[in-house]
Amino acid sequence: MNKFSRNVIPLNLSEIEHLPNGGRIEYEFFPTDLDVTAPLLHYICQERWKDIGIGHMVDGSVLELEFNAAPKIFKLYDGYLTIITEGWHLHLCLSPNLGGPDRKTSPEQSQARLVTRAALYRRLNPDGEPRSWGIQFWNGVGVKMMTFFLPNPFIGENDDLLSERKPNLEKLKLYEELRNTYVLGIQEIPYDRNPLNKRYISVCRSSRCLPSRDYQPIYDALQAAVTEAGIEDLEVCVSGCLEVCKMGPVVFYSDDATWYTRVTPEIAKQIVDDHVVGGVAIAKHIYP
């Protein structure tokens, strides 16, 4: 396992996209490995959520969402970063997607879904003046994915347009901070570890299959076992469908992507004692 580095090695790669109106978009690219994209997205979504928007921009339509609070869930599952808020959620493929416990994703599909290019951008008007700033991601077949909109100095607090002669240039500080960190590499990442590498063990609470199987005793047993073992860097949580239907209760351990089925409170404690602590998986309950 590579040691996490707080210093991004610059790509020194830029590109210009010319627009039909005579304007242009200037892209400055940064690495897309998980130790770069995870800290970036954690920082803007968990700590600077008040300042950003998220959306898609294609010819003929624009979708833009805002945060009303920090996300309730910010986790990596099977390659996808899942961000869940009170009113909406999104998924963005940051590492190879296997296709669940049955490994249903082909190598070609996995590559196509994965973020393979990422850039900070400035959108300039026909006079060459910057008018919007953000982060753009592309997938493995070159299609634009999620866009993160950064603070715009020409937009006021109530989304009103400010005079072009009186922009609020304080709003460019986030863009400049991200550029210094992820594009130029002259400022350190503000974390000493990858925020998405925090281990978790999750219990499926989906009612899609076998709703009579109560997940709560499993959750309680896991939490008690983790507390008893004194494990501080493992989160016990619940999740939606973990893709092993009709074999519940289902438990997923993120550290080595292990799915457990037919889990009882006793097996839950054994998973923590033998697998999490001892490093030995409970073979009889592993799926598939």
N, C-alpha and C positions, 0 to 999 in steps of 0.2 A: 504494500500500500504506500503510495506516495505521501510524503509529509506535506501538510497544508502550508502554503506560502501566502503571506499577506501582501506580497508584491506581484502585480500582474506584469508579465513580459509583453510589451507592446507589439502589435502586429505591424504597425506602420503601414496600414493599408487604408486607402480612402477611395471613394467613388462618387461620381456625380450623376444624378438622374435628371434629365431635362424634362420639363413639364410643358404641356401644350400651350399654356398661357404665357410662356416666355420665362417663367420662373424656373427654379431648380431645387433639388434636394441634395444636400451634401451629407454623405455618410462617412463616418469614421468607425472602422471595425475593431472589435475586441474579441478575445478568445471565447469559445463556447464550451470549454470543459466545465464540469459541474462545480469545481472549486472556484470558478469565476462567476458563473451565472447565478448560483445559489446565494452567495453573499449579496450580490447586486439586488436580486429580487426580494430577498428577505429585508434588506435595508429600506427599499422604497415602499414595499407593501406593508411591512410591520412597524416601521419607525417613521416613515414619511408619507403614510397613507393619506393624510389630509391634503397633501400637495399634488397628488398625481391623479390621472385618469387612465382608464384601460379601454381598449376598443379595437375595432377592425376598420380599415379604410380601403375600399375598392371603388372602382369607377361606378358611380350611381348610387352609392350608399355609404353611410358612416354610422358606426355604432360606438357610443362612448358611455362608459359606466364610471361612477364615482364611489368611493368608500364613505360610509357613514360612521365607521368605526374600524379598528384594526380587525383583520380576519379572525374568525373563530378557529379555523383550521388552516394550517400551512404545512403540508407534509408531502413527501415523495412516496408514491406507491407505484410499483411496476414501471418506473421510468417517468411517470407523469407527476409534475408538481400540481397538487390540488390546493386551490385557494377557495375557501368557503366563507361567505359573509352572511349577514342576516337576510339579504334579499336576492343574492345571486351567487354563482360559483363558476370557476373556470378550471381548465386543465391545460397544461403546457408541457410537452414532452422534452425533458431536459437530459435524460439518459436513456439508453436502449430499452424499449418496451418489449417484454417477453410474451405478452398475451396471457397473463394470469398463470395459475398453477399448471395448466395444461400446455403452456408454451405454444399458443396458437398463432403467434405473430411470426411471419416469415422474415428472414434477414432483409429482404427487399422492402417489405412493409415497415420494418423497424427503422431502417435508414431513412425512408421517406418521411416518417413522422417526426424524426428527431430534429431539434434545433441545430442547424449546422452553420448558420451565419448570424451575426448579431452586430448591431451598430448603433451608436448615438447619431442623431441626425439634426440638421437645421434645415427648415424649409424657407427658401428665399423667394421674394416677389420678383417681378420682372426688372425692377431697379437694382436687384442684387442685395436687398435689405432683408435680414432674417426676420421671420414673422411667427415661427412656431418651432418648438424643440421637443425631442422625444427619443425613445428607444424602439428600434425595429428588429424583429426576429424573422428569420426565413427557415423553412423546413428543408429536408434533404433533396427535394426536387425543385428548389428555387422559388417556391411560392411564399409570399408574405404571410406571416402568422400574426401573432398578437402585437399590437402597438401600445406602448406605454407613453402617455402624454405628460410631459414635464411642465412645471409652472411657466406661464406665459406672461412676460412683463407688460403686454399690451391689453391684458384682461384684468379688470378690477375684481373686488371681492364679491360683487353680486353678478358676476359674469357680464358686466357691461364693458364695452370697448373704451379703453383710455385713449387720450389724444396721442398721436404718434410722436408728438414733441415732448410728451411727459410720461414715458413708460416707467414702470416700477422695476428698475434694474436689479433690485434685491432678489427678485424672483429668479434670476439667472444663476444664483449661487448653487442650487442643487445640480443644474446641468454642468457647471464648471467643476464642482466637486466630483461628480461621476466621471467626467472627462479626464480629470487629473489622475483618478484612481484606476479606471478600467481601460482607457485609451492610451494615455501617456505614461502611466506607471510611475508617476512621481509622488503619489500619495498612497499610503497603505490602505488595504482593505480594513474596515473597522472591526474585524473579528479575528480571534486567534484560532478559530476552527470553522469548518464548514457548517453553517446552521442547519442544513438538511441532513447532516450525518448523525444527528442525535437519534439514538435508538428508541424504538417504541414497540410495544406489544399490544395488538388491537383485537377486540372481540367483535364479531359481526352481530349487528342488531337488526339486520334486515328482516322484514316480515314476508319477503318474497317466497321463502320456503320454510317449512316446518316451524310456523310461528309459535307452536306450543313449546318449543325448546327455549327455555328462559336463559337469556345471556347474563342477567344480573348476578347470579351466584358465581358464574365463571369470572366475571369482572372483579367481584369482591375477593375471590380466592387469589387471583393474580396480584391484585393490589396488596393484599395481606402478605403474600409470599415475597413480593419485592421489598416491602417495608421490613419484613423479618430478616431478609438477607442483607439489608443495608445498602441496596443498590440505588445510587443517587442519579445516575445518568440514563435511566430507563423510564419512559413515560408509559403508563397504562391508560389505554383509551378505548373508545368504541368507534365503529365505522359502519358505513353502509355495506352493501353486498361485496363479499370477498371472493366471489366467483367459484365457490365450492358448494353449490346448492344441494339441498336434501341430505347433507351429511353433517349438519350442525350438532352442537354449537361449534363454530369455526374460529380459530385463533391464528393470527398472522404475526410472525416475529420478523421485524424489519432488518435485523443485523445481517442475516444470511438468506432473507426471502424464503422462509419456511412457513407452509400452511399446515395447520393441525386441524383434524376433524374429530367429531364425537368426543369433545372435551368435557370432562366432568370437573368439579372443583378439585378433586384429588389429582387428576391429570394436570390441571392448571398449575398446582403447586409443584408437581414433578417437572413441568416444562421450565419453570423458573429455577428450581434447584439443580436439575440435571443439565439442561440445555443452556440457559442464560449464564448460570454460574459455572457449571462444570464443563460446558462445551460439548456435551453428548446429547444428540437429539433423541427424542422418543420415537423410534422407528415405527412402532405399531400404529401410531396415530398421525403419521405424516401423509399428506396428500401430494401427488398421487401415489 
